[in-house]
Amino acid sequence: MRLYSTNNKDNIVDLKEAVLSAFPKDRGLYLPTEIPVLPSAFLDQLNQYSFSELSFMVAQNLIGDDLPEDLLYQLVTRAINFPAPLIKLTNQLSVLELFHGPTMAFKDFGARFMAELMSYFLKDEDRETTILVATSGDTGGAVAAGFYDVPGINVIILYPGSKVSALQEKQLTTWGKNITAIKVAGVFDDCQAMVKSAFLDKQLLEKFSFSSANSINIARLLPQSFYYFEAYKQLGCSDDITFCVPSGNFGNLSAGILAKKMGLPIKGFIAATNENKVVPEYLTLGKYLPHPSHQTLSNAMDVGNPSNFPRMLDLYRGIDESSTWNNLKSVLRGYAVTDQLTIDTIKASRDNYNYIIDPHTAVGLYAASQVEQQKTTAQLVVLGTAHPGKFAQVMNQAIGPIKLPSRLEAFLEKEGTAEEIDKDYKSFRELLLSM
Ligand SMILES: *Cc1c(COP(=O)(O)O)cnc(C)c1O
């Protein structure tokens, strides 16, 4: 796979460079120069394949030239080793549960695949690589789980001390071995700023070889296209599926667009957001107006300037701004959902379907309920992005206490350790130099 920067079509790199550097120096985002279309025979035979087999075939279509077939097969089957079941709520509405991985959020797909791919690309390098990641909660846990005990790679996670939940903190601090957690006396933006400064710090660069695992890494996007095929398979290959995607940085939705460009007959997408609604606003107004993020109950989607938005624009680029807008509008609708409606939807889902959903999936389910289905054969699939047990406080507020699954319970019982630092860059730098 060759990739270009969304800021400069002539800046072309190979997959290894894109994965290890995460973003181009011109601050654009990497996208494939070509998205090969899968043979229609593959789609016709999809129900013969397991999820990990079909994931391998989609991966092969995308990056089959970048690594030997047997290694790619092993890599995909190690990374995609948990299911994505489709739960039918009605004849036309279902939830694709993407939270059966180690940290019980869909970010496990991207993080595990990226860990595998990075360790493949780094296996012949004699330097250890240090991955720096700033997290507001969920990403760090999935990245830690993905890279845990991977040889040659150390992970340093910075998180805002007072802003993460008790469970999230345990998912960051209880690993040990090659995973170091740093608790910062500040907010997410402070953590992010420190990571950015470290990447440019000459003295640190003499000691460390840094890489980034943030959500714009193309290695996180690619595997997120696999489960759109899995949903299509489980729905008996209907060609009238609309996917409703609870969105923050729009990585999940961008991966759906990749699946569509690979030939999966997806009818359209719904961008479901909380009150951080720049993309729904763009779809209505034709203007993109990023803003600082507001805090909501679906906090993993509190993003005021979605990092994947330039990718979406590029994937539907027209001859001018208004044609790009029209192209996007032809496949994408947007709905913004308030916290009150999120709570109401968690309750309604329990009452109407006897199905318990987390606040992010609830944003998706409410948005889906606003769509009029023209045909009785039309299917709506809401992506279930996290297990409700991850958001015990909000769930409690909506429907009372819920039982934690044993996988999450196990985290709570472990003892965590974190380095603690102030929010100034100097403290972070000194800590890194002393490691
Ligand atoms: C990250 C996250 C989202 C948003 O996904 P994007 O790809 O950033 O749009 C939604 N729900 C949950 C639970 C998440 O962790």
The ligand as a MOL file (V3000), in Angstrom:
LIG
                    3D

  0  0  0     0  0            999 V3000
M  V30 BEGIN CTAB
M  V30 COUNTS 15 15 0 0 0
M  V30 BEGIN ATOM
M  V30 1 C -13.5080 6.3690 20.7610 0
M  V30 2 C -14.9220 6.0240 21.0000 0
M  V30 3 C -15.9550 6.4930 20.1450 0
M  V30 4 C -15.6870 7.4150 18.9860 0
M  V30 5 O -15.0140 6.7710 17.9340 0
M  V30 6 P -14.3000 7.6190 16.7890 0
M  V30 7 O -13.6650 6.6290 15.9020 0
M  V30 8 O -13.3080 8.5110 17.4850 0
M  V30 9 O -15.3580 8.4190 16.0990 0
M  V30 10 C -17.2540 6.0880 20.4000 0
M  V30 11 N -17.5430 5.2930 21.4570 0
M  V30 12 C -16.5940 4.8400 22.2910 0
M  V30 13 C -16.9890 3.9910 23.4410 0
M  V30 14 C -15.2510 5.1740 22.1020 0
M  V30 15 O -14.3170 4.7210 22.9500 0
M  V30 END ATOM
M  V30 BEGIN BOND
M  V30 1 1 1 2
M  V30 2 1 2 3
M  V30 3 2 2 14
M  V30 4 1 3 4
M  V30 5 2 3 10
M  V30 6 1 4 5
M  V30 7 1 5 6
M  V30 8 2 6 7
M  V30 9 1 6 8
M  V30 10 1 6 9
M  V30 11 1 10 11
M  V30 12 2 11 12
M  V30 13 1 12 13
M  V30 14 1 12 14
M  V30 15 1 14 15
M  V30 END BOND
M  V30 END CTAB
M  END
